[in-house]
Amino acid sequence: MARQRSVLSFILVILATFLISCGSPSVATAPPTYTPDQLEKIQEYVTDIVAVRDRSLELQQLIQNKQWINVGNFIHGPMAEARLNMTYITSNLLPKEQETARKLGRDLFEHLVKIDQAAQAGKSEIAVSNYQAAYTDINKFLQLLPPNQE
């Protein structure tokens, strides 16, 4: 019986040692933050996006006046450049915000395609609804940016 107790004690000591060695003290990690380099890159591209956002009424007027060639020029020019800048910024965002930023970039692209198709077909209602959705996407994207970047 004494031998069984010593074997059992030995097994319990090994089990306890194993469990203690597997545990590690929890180290609090700081939440991810932006580096100065990332902030600089974001700032480099955000000004063009804000400039396009501020020109939203210009596109609305073009659609309302059915100036379809100018609508096409606007979405293939400044709007396409803004979308490209959004792509450049996305890689510099924090990891938790990158997926949302990518989705907003894809949504913006889809709305620009629909505006272009509506312009080619001369359908004002479709162009207006997608114009509004496109600028909503831009505003949501700008809200993802770190403070003082807009």
QUILIN-V646186 format. One record per residue. N is the residue number from 0. PSI is psi in radians with two decimals (999 if undefined). Layout:
n=N psi=PSI
n=N psi=PSI
This chain:
n=0 psi=-0.68
n=1 psi=-0.60
n=2 psi=-0.67
n=3 psi=-0.66
n=4 psi=-0.71
n=5 psi=-0.64
n=6 psi=-0.75
n=7 psi=-0.73
n=8 psi=-0.73
n=9 psi=-0.77
n=10 psi=-0.74
n=11 psi=-0.66
n=12 psi=-0.77
n=13 psi=-0.75
n=14 psi=-0.78
n=15 psi=-0.75
n=16 psi=-0.76
n=17 psi=-0.82
n=18 psi=-0.68
n=19 psi=-0.67
n=20 psi=-0.46
n=21 psi=-0.49
n=22 psi=2.53
n=23 psi=2.62
n=24 psi=2.44
n=25 psi=2.19
n=26 psi=2.15
n=27 psi=2.18
n=28 psi=2.51
n=29 psi=2.52
n=30 psi=2.61
n=31 psi=2.46
n=32 psi=2.93
n=33 psi=2.44
n=34 psi=2.78
n=35 psi=-0.60
n=36 psi=-0.75
n=37 psi=-0.76
n=38 psi=-0.67
n=39 psi=-0.76
n=40 psi=-0.70
n=41 psi=-0.82
n=42 psi=-0.58
n=43 psi=-0.64
n=44 psi=-0.36
n=45 psi=-0.52
n=46 psi=-0.66
n=47 psi=-0.63
n=48 psi=-0.75
n=49 psi=-0.66
n=50 psi=-0.71
n=51 psi=-0.70
n=52 psi=-0.71
n=53 psi=-0.28
n=54 psi=0.31
n=55 psi=-0.66
n=56 psi=-0.51
n=57 psi=-0.80
n=58 psi=-0.68
n=59 psi=-0.76
n=60 psi=-0.72
n=61 psi=-0.72
n=62 psi=-0.79
n=63 psi=-0.63
n=64 psi=0.02
n=65 psi=0.71
n=66 psi=1.30
n=67 psi=-0.59
n=68 psi=-0.75
n=69 psi=-0.58
n=70 psi=-0.82
n=71 psi=-0.75
n=72 psi=-0.68
n=73 psi=-0.77
n=74 psi=-0.44
n=75 psi=-0.29
n=76 psi=-1.68
n=77 psi=-0.68
n=78 psi=-0.72
n=79 psi=-0.65
n=80 psi=-0.68
n=81 psi=-0.73
n=82 psi=-0.71
n=83 psi=-0.73
n=84 psi=-0.61
n=85 psi=-0.68
n=86 psi=-0.73
n=87 psi=-0.68
n=88 psi=-0.65
n=89 psi=-0.74
n=90 psi=-0.26
n=91 psi=0.00
n=92 psi=2.90
n=93 psi=2.60
n=94 psi=-0.65
n=95 psi=-0.35
n=96 psi=-0.20
n=97 psi=-0.72
n=98 psi=-0.73
n=99 psi=-0.73
n=100 psi=-0.73
n=101 psi=-0.74
n=102 psi=-0.74
n=103 psi=-0.65
n=104 psi=-0.73
n=105 psi=-0.73
n=106 psi=-0.75
n=107 psi=-0.78
n=108 psi=-0.79
n=109 psi=-0.70
n=110 psi=-0.65
n=111 psi=-0.67
n=112 psi=-0.75
n=113 psi=-0.63
n=114 psi=-0.77
n=115 psi=-0.77
n=116 psi=-0.70
n=117 psi=-0.66
n=118 psi=-0.71
n=119 psi=-0.55
n=120 psi=-0.13
n=121 psi=0.58
n=122 psi=1.73
n=123 psi=-0.74
n=124 psi=-0.76
n=125 psi=-0.71
n=126 psi=-0.74
n=127 psi=-0.78
n=128 psi=-0.66
n=129 psi=-0.50
n=130 psi=-0.80
n=131 psi=-0.74
n=132 psi=-0.65
n=133 psi=-0.77
n=134 psi=-0.46
n=135 psi=-0.74
n=136 psi=-0.75
n=137 psi=-0.77
n=138 psi=-0.70
n=139 psi=-0.68
n=140 psi=-0.78
n=141 psi=-0.48
n=142 psi=-0.37
n=143 psi=-0.35
n=144 psi=2.67
n=145 psi=2.70
n=146 psi=2.65
n=147 psi=0.35
n=148 psi=-0.33
n=149 psi=999
